[in-house]
Amino acid sequence: MNFIRLYTLIRRQMDSWLRSPINSIVSPWISAGLFIFIFGFVLGGRIDEIGGVSYLLFVFPGILAMNVLSGSFMQAANGLYFQRFMKTIEELLVSPLSYFELMLGFTVGGIIRALVIGSGILVIGLIFGAVTFASPLLFIYYTIVIAAIFSLVGIIIGLWANSFEQLGALNIFVITPLSFLGGMFNTLEMLPPLMQKIAVFNPFFYFIDGMRYAMTGFANSNLLIGNIVLLTLLFGLSGVVWYLFKIGWRIRE
């Protein structure tokens, strides 16, 4: 692996959102701040503790996880789609980058954007007193793995999409609904019995619950199962993305 080539590709991904920081970075900060204030700070004062922590501390990890995964997804999806749209993807195809380096470059670009968004949200959370760390190392682990998974998903969507509507469809119809249904604002026990059975098949439930455990020490799921889900998705999607780059799906047509 050539680190100079890889750094160049990652820097190129970063330049794409550094040119429009208001939309790429500041907008998620504002949105997260409103969620924290309304759902955590205002409503949280009227809700009893959940799992031994205040409602503000309970909802914050879910808000953070949603923005981390959304930011990494949009970075990878938009970055690859617009390179296809502008035909600049051909520059990558004739470059000496390996398929693994292509996958890693787009993935790391999404992770970096997610970390910048997440860092800003942590600062906002500190202002409201919503930030605690039961395990800082686990927090870093969950943040990076979640961001990597959705960077890989973003690459697949960036390859698949043929329009701006298709590009945003997954975020609107899948990511946002499953985040809300993944325990962002509630525990599993608060749901009706049927919804409880359905929720355990929602991978977003394990993303949010893992982040919540790392920050508060409260878990609503089996952490071993959750990590199996995360790592299976991470390595499975990595293999899919590597193969799609290898066969040139939607980029050599």
C-alpha positions, -999 to +999 in steps of 0.1 A: +000+000+000+013+034-010+006+059+017+013+090-005-013+079-030-037+071-001-031+104+016-038+122-017-071+105-022-082+111+014-072+148+011-093+150-020-123+137-001-117+162+027-115+191+002-150+184-011-166+192+023-141+218+035-153+240+005-188+241+020-184+238+058-218+254+065-238+227+048-214+198+056-205+206+092-223+235+108-258+223+097-255+189+116-242+208+146-273+231+146-296+201+141-280+181+169-281+211+192-318+215+187-324+178+194-304+180+225-321+211+237-357+200+230-357+163+236-330+160+262-329+193+281-366+205+279-385+172+279-358+154+299-365+175+329-401+160+329-390+124+325-377+100+351-343+085+349-338+056+325-313+029+335-300+050+363-291+080+341-310+111+334-330+113+301-306+139+288-277+115+292-298+087+278-307+104+245-274+121+238-255+090+225-283+083+201-283+118+187-245+116+184-246+082+167-272+093+142-251+123+131-219+103+130-234+076+107-253+102+086-222+123+081-200+095+071-226+081+047-233+114+030-195+121+026-188+088+009-220+087-012-218+123-024-180+122-030-182+091-052-215+101-070-202+136-079-170+121-093-190+098-115-214+127-124-185+150-133-165+122-150-135+128-128-138+092-116-118+084-147-088+100-131-090+074-103-094+045-127-062+053-146-043+061-114-020+035-097-044+032-068-053-004-058-089-014-052-081-016-015-066+019-015-097+032-033-120+016-007-098+028+022-095+063+008-133+069+005-139+052+038-114+072+058-127+104+042-161+096+055-147+087+090-129+120+092-160+140+084-179+120+109-153+127+136-154+164+129-192+164+132-191+142+163-165+165+180-186+195+175-217+177+189-196+166+219-188+203+226-225+212+224-233+182+247-207+195+272-225+229+273-258+211+282-240+187+307-249+157+285-215+141+281-201+113+302-177+085+294-181+051+310-154+038+287-135+062+264-118+034+245-151+018+237-165+052+227-137+056+202-142+021+189-179+024+184-176+058+167-150+047+142-167+014+134-201+030+129-186+057+107-167+031+087-198+009+081-218+039+068-189+051+047-189+017+030-227+019+026-223+054+011-198+040-014-223+014-026-250+040-029-226+064-046-219+038-072-256+028-076-273+062-077-281+078-111-298+109-097-298+132-068-331+117-057-317+082-056-286+095-037-307+109-009-333+081-008-315+058+016-308+087+041-345+098+040-363+064+039-339+041+057-312+058+079-334+084+096-364+061+103-343+032+115-323+056+138-355+068+154-368+032+157-334+020+170-338+032+206-326+067+202-353+081+225-365+050+243-355+016+258-366-017+244-391-022+272-410+010+264-421-005+230-451-028+225-443-065+226-444-069+188-421-039+183-397-053+208-392-084+188-388-064+156-364-040+171-337-066+179-334-072+141-327-035+135-289-030+133-293+006+143-305-006+177-270-021+183-252+010+169-270+033+193-270+009+223-232+004+219-226+041+219-249+046+249-231+019+268-197+034+261-209+068+274-233+060+302-226+023+312-262+014+304-269-012+278-303-024+266-290-053+245-264-081+245-232-063+237-216-095+223-244-099+198-242-062+190-204-064+182-210-095+161-235-074+141-211-045+138-180-065+128-200-087+103-213-056+086-179-040+086-160-069+070-189-080+048-194-045+033-156-041+029-156-073+008-186-061-013-170-026-019-137-041-028-154-065-053-175-037-069-143-016-074-126-047-089-153-053-115-157-016-121-194-016-114-211+016-126-178+033-131-165+015-163-197+017-182 
